[in-house]
Every structure is written in C-alpha cells, then in structure tokens.
C-alpha cells in the first residue's frame, strides 16, 4: 500500500510525497494547500483506485495517520426490462402475432460486502453504515454545515447523517427532520 506524506508548512502550503517521491500539483493548480486534501488523495491513488496510507505532518510537530480506502466503482447492471439495443427487431412476424414482452426476471440488486475485521467493535453492537456523498470544510469556529440533495435523502431513505472530521477525528451523528 503506498504511503502518502503531507508535510504542512507555516504558510499553509503542503509538500506531498508518495513512497518518498515528490507528487507535484497539476500545472494549473499552483501549490498544494490544506483545502486540496481530497484532490491530493485522488491524485495519489489514481482517483481512489487503490487504498493509500496517509501521514499528515503538521507544522506544529503533530502527526496524523489514516488509511484511505479505495472506492469501489461499479458499472450499473443493465435494466432487465429495457429492450436490448443490440438485438435487431423481429420483422418476420405479423403485427397480430406479436405479443407484448413479459418480464421473466425482476432483477436482484448485487451487493458489495465490506468487512472491518479487528476494528474494535463490541460483540453485538449496532454498527452504522455510511456512504460518503460529499465533503465540506469546517468554519473558523470549527462548525460544519452539510447540504444534501433532497432526492438523494428521500431515494435512499436516509434518516441520519454522520459528520466526520478527517484531521480531528471528530464524529457526530445527526438525525434528519
């Protein structure tokens, strides 16, 4: 697993190395700064194609370490009820003989399994499962405001949201009203 090291300087710029090799910012980006954390990780992991170990060395001497997992990208399964565009329509049958298509398979959603062995969970405890849908930055007072698309909330039946500070480790769960 590659190690991404972010050395934060007094002026807020960051020097980034991946396995001790300098990772320069994109040419039109200028310099890496604190607010570019997500872009840095995306660049270092080729858009999260594989997990990376991240070490942040703050200018005050403190160090934070985390593992950023790969994002599992899946190609959606074809709609079993949609007509197959690759098949030529049957033009040999008379219009009277054509019967409407009948779905013989309603489709079963594929599942992605996530295992967190030896993570420190207590036997039998409830473990929340969250999917990251975006990111926001905390204000100068350490407050966070997240805005979610109503269609996403309604479509997934979301009733709670987890806010997690990547550097501070602060975790809060808020119920949606």
Secondary structure, DSSP 8 states (H G I E B T S, - for coil): -EEEEEEE-TTSBEEEEETTEE----GGG-S-BGGGHHHHHHHHTTTTTS-EEEEEE-TTS-EEEEEE-----------TTS--TTS----SS-GGG------S------------TTS---TT---------------TTS-------HHHHHHHT--EEEEE-TTT--EEEEE--
